[in-house]
Amino acid sequence: MKQEIPEDITKRPFEELVSELETILKKLESGNLPLQESIELYERGTILLKVCYQMLGELEGKVVKLVRDAEGVLREIPFETGEEEIGRRS
């Protein structure tokens, strides 16, 4: 079953989504909620998590690392290959 993403979620910044997700998690962990409310919060939490992962995935390709090559010139390299620096000093 495909979940529809409410507009109030898609228009908010990443940090707000994570904050709401943390709040939902605390409420669910408390164990003091009625079953129906727990289910509704769980469903909203799964949507928030999905949107957060989508946002991170979109940003992942945009992150670069600046490194100096052997000649001292700054170069951009993809962040995920950050350990394979150009002109890496031993």
Beta strands, then each sheet from edge to edge (+ up, - down):
strand 1: 64-68
strand 2: 74-78
sheet 1: 1+ 2-
end
